[in-house]
Amino acid sequence: MHLIYGNSEDYHAVAVAWAMRKLGAEVFIWDGLGATEDAQISLTPGALPGCIRMGTRMMKELDSVWFRRIVKHAPIKDVDRDAVEFVENELRFGHLNLAVSVRAAASFVVGNPFADETQCKALQLDTAAALGFLVPETLISTHYDEVANFVRRMGKVAVKPFNPYFWHHAEERTYRIASTTVLNGTAEIESAQIEVCPAIYQRYIEKRYELRVTVIGTYIFAAKISRVDGGAFVDWRFGIGSHESLVESVYLDPSTEARIRQLIAVFNLKYGCVDLIVDPRGDVYFLEINPGGQFLFVESMVKEFPMLAAFAIMLQSQTMDFSLVQHDQIGLPQFERSQEFEEMVSRKGTLVTSSCVYKEVEVSY
């Protein structure tokens, strides 16, 4: 039995579950704790071995678990207003106990149900620099004087939140997004904005193009992202999939590939997405690694990348060192013609395909 600890409205979770079933694996998606029969749990700790019941499924062990985008619990309903905070706290700790039990019961684990140091941008940059990557000069700060001095020294600075965030204004039917912005001088910054919360300030690197490198087990899929008319986006996540973007496969130079493999090993990851910049001189700069990033939008644009098959085979075979054979019938076109895809669309209430999946803003889980 294989488990995807995510949610059944998530394109990646449903696609990988479908692919694993095509491989003959038994797999289910967990949507979080709730009051319905399929969302209830029982644990028997101390029984050695204990038993895990998730919905109607009874398990002592799991072949694999992928912690995708965690849904801890369903919305709280039919609870006295005074008890909501208590129930929410109990559900949070219920999720903690379930996730730890599931992780311990699985033979092969991808991802982490909890925030860990792998998601720390400062540690990522320190580790990448120690491995020999070029890293943009970086400041993380809430000191106005430090930020102002940094901007004066660098001249042009990219300002980044730790994670993208968006606000939905339902009445106006609009979104506001917190993403990468560029400063060209101190006139654009105010102390109140700097001091309210920390942000990441980096010397802006002029780009020839960017690289999105997805590592699945021992396989590396490197995609070059640029604009059709030349150059690169300030933040490609908000240009990808448009008529202005160009995504194509590319070979990595041996030293860059070696450093990426070292980075994956240092962080003990089975899967991760690495973002790099290539400047006009051809120098490669490390930006970040996302241990829970999206990857199927790349396969939708680079047809020769069997990424869905690779991820499913890795989970099904429970090893990073797997063979990519007989995967011709496990791809995005086949998935988007499947019953599982139609059911996901009906649950979600809107059509989401591989070509637009990245419009759902990427965040670490």
N, C-alpha and C positions, 0 to 999 in steps of 0.2 A: 504494500500500500504506500502510495506517495501522496504528500500533502502540499498544497500551495496555500500558505497562510497569507491571504490577501483579500480580494473581494471579487465577486462574480460580475461586476460591472467594469472591471479593469481589462483593457484590451490585451495587455501582455499576459495576465494571469489566465484568461480564457483561451488565448492562442496556444500557450505552452501546454495547458491541460489537454486541449484537443490534439496537439501533436504527440503527446505522450500516449494518449489512447490509441492513436494510429500506430504506435510502436508496440501496442499490446499491454501497456501498463495500466494498472488500476490507480486512479488519481481523483482527488476531490479538492474543491476550493472551500476554505473556511472564511465565512463572512463576519466573524466576531460573535461575541456573546449576545444573547437575546432571549426573549420570552417564548419564541416559537420552538417547536420540537427539534428542528434541525440546528438550532443555535444554542442548545443546552449542553452542559458538560458535567462529567463526574470524574474525579481523580481518586486513586487509592494509594496515597504515599505511605511508605513504610512497609508495604506488603512484600516488596523485593522478590520478583518484579511487580511493580504496581501496574494498574490498568488505567488506560485513558479512554473515556467515552466522549465522543464528539458527535452530538446528534444521536443517530441510531448506530453509529460505528463504534465497535469495541476493539481496542488495539493495545497490545503490550509493547509493540515495536513498530517502527516505520522504516521503509526503505530509504526515503529521502524526504526532506522538507525544504521548501523555498520560502523564505520570509520576504514576500513581495512588498506590497503597500499595506501596512497593518491597519486593520479595522478592529479596534479593541472591543467595541460593543455597539449594538444597535441603539438608535435614539431611545431615551428613557420615556416611557409612557405609563399612564395609569398609576402614578406614584404621587403620594401626598407631597405638596410643594415643600414642606419642611424636611422631607426625607430625601429629596433629589440629590443633595450634596453627599449624603451618606451612601446612597445607592451607587452613585457615580464613583465614589472612592472604592467601594467594595468591588465593583466591576473592574476597576483599574487593577486592583490587586488579584482579582480572579484571572484576568488576562496575564498578569505576571506569572502566576503559578502554572497556568496552562502552557504558556510559551516556553518556560523553562523545562517543563515536563516533556513537551513535544521535542524540543531540541535534544534532550538527553536520550529520548527513545529512538531518534533517527540515526541511521547508519551514515548518512551523507547530508550535510547541511550547507545551504547556500544563503548568505545574508545573515543579518542579526536582528532579532526582534526589538532590540533596545539601542538607543543612541550609544555609540562607542567612539573611541579616539580616532578610528579610521576616518570619521567624518569631520575631524578637526582640521580646518584649513591651514592653521599655523603648523601643525605637525606634518601635514602633507607637503607643504613647501620646504620645511626643514629636511624632511626625508628625501625629497626629490633632489634638493641641492647636494646633500651628502652622497647621493648616487651619481652625481655628475651632470644632472640636468641644469641648463640655464633657467633661472627663475627671475621674473621681474622684481625690481626693488619694491618692497611691500611694507606697508605700515597698517597695523590694526590699532585704532586709537579712539578715545573720546576727548583727548586734549586738543583744544582748538589751536594752541600755539604749535603743537607738534604737527598737526595736519597742515596748517598754513605754511610752516617752514618746508614741509615735504612737497607741497604743491609748488612752492616757489623754486625749489631745487630741481624738481622733475620737469616743470613746465607744462606737461600734458599728463593728466592722471585719469585712470579708470577707477570709478567708485563702484563697489559691488556690495550688495547685501550678502549675508552668509548663505541665504537661500532666496530664490525668487519668491515673490509674494504678490497676490492680486486681490483687489477689492472689487466686488460686484455691486454695482449700483442698479438695483432692479427697476426702480422707477424710470431711470434714464436709459436703461438697457445698454449700459456701458461698463467697461472694465478699466481699472487703473492698475498698472503693473509696476512693482518695484524690481528693477533689473539693473544691468550695467549702464552707467551714464559716464560721460567724459567731461572733465574740468579742464579749462584752458587758462586758468589763473585763479587767484584768491578772491577776485571780485564776486565770484559766484557762490562763495561759502559764507555761512553765518555761524557764530558760536553756538546759538541755540540748536541749530540743526546737528552740529558735530557732537555736542555734549549729551544729547538725549539718549543716544545708544551708539555702540561701536559699529564701525563699518570697515570694509577692506579697501585700502587705497593702494593702487599699484601704478608704477610708471607705465604709461601707455606705450605698448609695443606696436609700431606700424606693421601691418600684416600683409604678406603676400597671399596667404590662405591659412586656414585652420585645419587641424586634424582631429577627428573623433576616432579614437582607437578603442575598440571593444574587445576585451579578453574573455573568452569562454573556455574554461579549462586550459588546455595547452594551445588552443587556437587563437590567433590574433587577426582581427578584421579591421583594417585601417582605411578610413574614408577621408577624402580631401573635400573640404567644404569651402566654397568661394561664391562670388557673384558671377552671373553670366557675363556681365560687362567688364569683369576684371575686379581685382581687389577682394575685400572681405567685409563682412558685417561687423558692426560694433559688438553685437551679441547675436550670434547666428540662430539661437533658439527662437528668436522672434522673426526670423526671415526664412527659416527652413520650410520647404514645401511650397513656397511661392514661386512665381514665374521668374523671379530674380535670382533664385538660388541654383547652384550646381553642385551635385554630390557625386563623387566618382571614387573608384577604388584606387589605392596607391600603395606602392611598396615602401616600407620603412627602411632607412639605412640600418646596418647591423648594430651600430652603437645605440641608437634610439630604441630598437627592439629589445636589446639586452637590458637596457635600463628599465624599460617597462616591465619586463619579466622579473627583474629584481624587485621593483616596487610592489608588484602583486605578491611576491613571496614574502617580503618584509611585513606587509599588512595581512598576510595569511588569507588571501582572498581566492575564491574559486571563479569569481566573475567580477568585472569592474569596467567602467568606462573612463578613459583618460582623455582629457582635453589639452591640446597642444597648439601653439602658434608657430608658424614659420614666417620669419621676417624677410624683407627684400634681399638680404644678404644670404639667405638660406639657413640662418641659425634657428634652432628649434628651442622653444621656451615651454616649460611646463606650467600649466595653469591649475589643474585640479584632477582628482580622481573621484568618481562617484561610484560607491559600491552598490548602489541600487538604481542606477541610471536606466534610461530607456534605450532600446536598441533596434526594435522592429521598424522604426521609421527609416533606419539606414538600409535595411534589407529591401524595403519598398522602393528605394531609389537606386540601390546597387544590386541588381537582380542576381548577380553571381555569388552573393554572400548568403550561404545557407545558415543563417544565424538562428532562426527558429528551430530548425532541425538540430543544430549543434546544442542548443540549450536543453531541448527535450531529451536528446540522447545522453547528455551528461547526467541529468537527473535520473533517467531510467537505468543507466548503467552504473550509477553511483561511483563514478571515477572522473578525474580530470583528464585522464589519458585515454580517450575514447577514439573510436574510428568513425569518420563521417562517410558511411556507405549506405546505399539504398535509401536516400533521402529525397528522391525526386518527387514523391507524392506528399511531402511535408513542407509546404510553403505557404506564403500569405494568400496567393490566389485561391488555393484549395480551401484554406481556412475560411476565407470570406464568402465561400459558397456553402459552408457547412451549417448544420442545424444549430450547433453551439453558437456560431456567430449571430444567427437570426435571433436566438433566445437572448443573447446579450443585448442586442439592439432593442428588443422589446422591453427588457428590464430597464435599460438606460433611458429609453424614450427619445433617443436621437441617434442618428447614424454616425458612427465613428469608424473610420477605416485606417489602414496602415499609413496612408499618405498624409493623414491629418492628425494622427495620434499624438504628435509632439506639440500640438496646440494646447494640450493639457499640460500646464507648466510643470517642468521637471523639478522635483525636490528630492532630497534625501529623506528616507523614511525615518 
